Structures are given as structure tokens and as C-alpha cells.
């Protein structure tokens, strides 16, 4: 679409201690179909008053935007709304999706101003298996991060340092921990972990760790990307790896999540994608 592939990546927070799935991590990835230049757009889970595209199913239910005055209308609650109203998206299951995903897709399209072609759900409960299959990830950690449920005792600390290697358990907690931090700090850490996985998921790793990666992936990922596109998208991903990733976080102070200026947000998104498209030098250094 307009020279870009667009993907909605959801971090699904399902688990034995939670009811249903809540996409607490929402990222849009826009990739130039020729150069592979990628833009990652972080959408905060607590974004409010999200409009829906004109003529969409959710717009028929919420013509003035997703606004009910409580967290039931945060953008990540669109998933629950869709799942509770499956008749709104009767064809979703047949197309490899579900009503929650489709409601979220329309919410993310309204928030960012761009059409979403494909979704990918990463089950955070299986994410640690993927990182372990990769042999861990190595990142810079600017401050100590507690392994703790918000308000609960600290089980352990992930200590600050440069070139720290994390196994799957610690990488998952580094990405998810909200104890002593806010959603926006957690989003920043999630982005660091995502970029580390992208950087370290090499063809060599795929060849040497294929069995472990395949096993981890079976319970990790759900997507509507057609099998027929996997080959061409893999080739494109190799070009993506050679370029810096352009990041845009739709968080304060540039975006007030409780009452966003969506025309301004759409302009930010378009500008970030344009900046990424200008990065066509394969020798460019990766972004920090």
C-alpha cells in the first residue's frame, strides 16, 4: 500500500493468572517494499478517545471514537470489545483472525492514520522460549529493573550495565516489568528487546538453532501473513536488517494519551515513515 507493507504487532499478555488476552504491547511496523527501511510506531495501551476509520465496523458502534470515560475504552480494550461482540466480525475466524484482532486493527488504523495489512500476535508467555532458542540477547541496560509484580516484593533485580546478556526469563521480565516505572518506560524497554531480537535473529542462527526456534515459534506467534509471502518477506527482512530502524513512540510529552490530537499524530506517523524511506544507505549504522 503506497509502497509500504504494514504490520500490527501485538504482545499478547495471556496467562493462567489472567482472564483472556490483553494486547498490552502494540506496535505498528511499516516497511518500505523495496529498500526494507522500517519504521516502528509504539502505540501506548492506554491511548484514549481513539477514532475509527470512516465506514469501518467499529465506527458504526462508536461514531465519536472509543470513549466511555474508563479504562474499558483504552485502545487495548478494543480487543476485549471485539471478542465480546463476535457478530460484528462474522468472517474473521475464516480469515485466520478473530473479532478481537479485527476490532484492534481498526482502532490502530484510526490512531495512526495508516491501513494495517497484516497482524502478528506474539504470546509473551512463549517469548522466553524464543530468546533462549536464540542463545539469549545482548543489550545495554541503563538502570536496574525489578523482577516483581506491581506492588509486590522484588524477587530479583536485573542490573544496569553495557552488553548485558539476558536469557529468556530475564528478557521477558525486562520487557514486561512495570514495578517502579510507567507504561512509557516499559514501552522503551520493549523496543530495545524487539530490536535486539531482530539484530540477533540471523540466518546463521536460524540454521544452527532451527529445531529450538521452530518449537518455540509454534506456541509463540499467530499471524494472517499468507504462507506464499514468507519467502519474499524474508528477503525483504534481510534488507531491513542492514538499515537503522526509525522509532516513533506516541507518548507524552508529544502525545497526550488521555486526549490525543489525532490529526497531529497522523502527521507524526507520516513524517517518521518518510524519514525511514530516506534511509537507503546499507552502510548506515543501526540506531541506538
N, C-alpha and C positions, 0 to 999 in steps of 0.2 A: 504494500500500500504506500504510494508516494515514495517508492524506492527503499522502504524500510520493512523489516519483519518486526512484529511487536508481540511480546510475550508478557503475560501476567504471571508472576511467580509468587505463590502463597506459601508461607511457612505454617503448616497445619499443626495446631497445638492440641492434638487429641491425646488421650491417655486414660489410664484406669481411674485416676482421681478427678476426671473432668467429664462433664456432660456434653457429648457431641464434639464437633471440631470447630475451633475458632481460629481464623487466619490472623494471628497476631503479628505476622510479618508479611507485608505487602510490598512488592517491588515490581515495577514495570521495566522491562528491558527492551530497548529499541535498537535494532541492529541494521546498519546500512547493508543492503543486499549485495553490494559489490565490494566495498572495501572491508567490511566486517567491523567498522567503527561502532562501538557500543555505548549507549547511554543507559545508566541505571538510575531510576527515579524512585526514591523511597517515599512511600505514602504512609503517614502515621496511622495507626489503627484507630486513634481517637479523633480523626477528622470528622467534623460535624457539617450538617446542612448540605450534604453532597447533592448536586443536581444530577439528573439522569438525562441521557441523550433524547432529543425530541423524537417522539414516535416509539420509544422503547417500552418494553413491558413494565419496568419499574416506574417509568414516568407516568404511566396510566394509573398507578397506585399512589404515587407521590408526586403530583404535578408541580408542587412548590419545593421539591427537594426532600431529602431524607431527614426530616426534622420533627422530633417528638419531645425534645427537651430533656431526654435522659440518654444514658449510655446505650439504651436499646436502639438508638439511631446513630451510633458511631458507624463509620464506614465498615468496620469488620463485622458489625451486626447484620449487614445485608445478607451474609451467608446464612445465618440462622433464619432470617425472614424468608429467604427463598426456600430453605428446607421445610419450613413450616407451612409453605404455600406451594406445594409442588405442581398444582394445577396451572400455575402461571407459566410454567415452562414444560409443557407436556412432552416435548420432543427431546429434552435434554439427555435422558438416560440412553436413548437410542443413538445419540451422537457422541457417546463416551464421556458425558458430563453429568451434572446434576443441577437441580434448581438453585441450590446454594451458590454453586460456582457461577452460574449464569447471572444471578442477581448481583453477585460481587463484580463480575465482568462489567456489567452496565454501570455500577457505582464507580468503578475505577476509570472507565471511559469518561464519565461525567466529571470526575475530579481532575483528570489530566488533559482532557480535550483531544485524546487520540484514540483511534479504534484499536481494540485488542483482538489480535488474530488467534492466539493460542494461549492456553493456560498450562502451568506446571504447578502441581502441589507437591511440596517436599514435606514428608511427615517427620517432624522434629524428633519423634521417638526413635526413628531409624537413622537419624543423621549421624549419630556417633559411630554406627557401623561403617558408614561410608568413609568417614575420616580415618578410622582405624585401617580400613582397606587401603587407603592411600598411604599408610605409614605415618599418619599424623600430619599436622600443618604447622608451619613455622611463621610466626607473626611477631610484630613489635607490640608490647603491652605497655601503655603509658601510665597506668595506675592499677593498684591492687583491686581485684574484683572478688566479692564474696560468693562462695557456693552456699546459697541459703534461699529459702522461701521468704518472700517479703514479710517482715515482721517476726520471722523465726530465728532460731540460733544459727550461727555460722558454722557449717560443717568443715570448711576448709577455705583457704584463700588462694586465688590464682595471682601470683606475684608479678609485679611490673618487671619489665626487662626487655632488652633487644634480642631479636632472633630466638624467641621462646618457642619450643616445640610442644604442641598440645596433642594429646591423644583425643579420641572421640568424645569421651566423657567430659573432659575439661573444655574442649572446643565448644560442645553443646552448652555447657554452663556459661562460658564466656559470652556466647551469643544471646543467651536467654535471661541471665540474671538481671533482676530489676531491684534487688535489695540495695538500698542506699543510692539509687540512681533513678533517673526518669526514663520515660519511653524514648526520648530523643537520643540519650546517651546509649541506650540499648540498640537503637537503630544503627548508630555509628559503628558499634562493635559488630553487629550482624554484617554490615557491609564489608568490614575488614575480613571477617571469616569467609564470606562469599568470594571475595577477590582472591583470598589465599587458596581456596579450593580450585577456582578457575586457573590460577597460575600453576598449581602443582598437579593438576589432572592432565598429565602429558600422555602422548601416545605410548611412550615407553612404559609409563605406569600402567596404562590400560593393558598392555601386552603381558607384563610381569605379574600383575595382580588381578587378572581377568576374572578368575573364579570368585575371589572375595568380593570384588566390585559388583559382579553380577548378582551374587547372593544378597548383598546389601541393597542393591537397586530394586529388587523385586518387592520389597516392603517399603521402599522409600518414596518412590515417585509415581504420580498419576498425571497423565497428560493427554491432550487431544491432538498432539502433533502426529500427522499421519506417518506410518512406517515408511512410506515411499519418499518422504522428505529427509529421513535421518542421514542418508549419505551426503546430500548436498549441504545440509545444515552443519554436519561435522566438518566438511571442508571449509565452510564459512567460519566456523568457530576457530579453526587454526589461524585464520587471518585476524580474527578478533583478538587472539592471544598476543599478537605482535604489536598491538596498539594500546595506548593508555585508555583506561575506561573513564568516561566522563560521568561524574556523580552529581546528582541533584537531590537534596533532601528537602521535602516540602514541610519544613518545621519552623518554629519560631527562631529568630525574630522576623524572617522574611515572609512566613505564612502563619497567620493566627489560626490555629486548628479549630478553635471554637466558633469562628465566623470568617472563613476564608474569602478572599476576593478572587473568585474563580476565574474571571477573565484575566487577571494578573497571573494567576497560577498557570493557566494555559499558555500565556506568553512566555513564562519562565521555561516551561517544558519545551516549547518550540525552539527557544533560543539554545537550550542545552543540547538538543538533538542537532541543531545547525552547527554548534561548536564541535561536537563529536565528528560530524561529517567532514569537517575541515581537517581532521587529524588523519591524513592519509600517508604519513611517513612511517614506514615499517621500522625505522631505526629509532623512533621516539621512545623515550624512557617511560616505563609504567608510572601511573600516578601513585602517590604515596597512599 
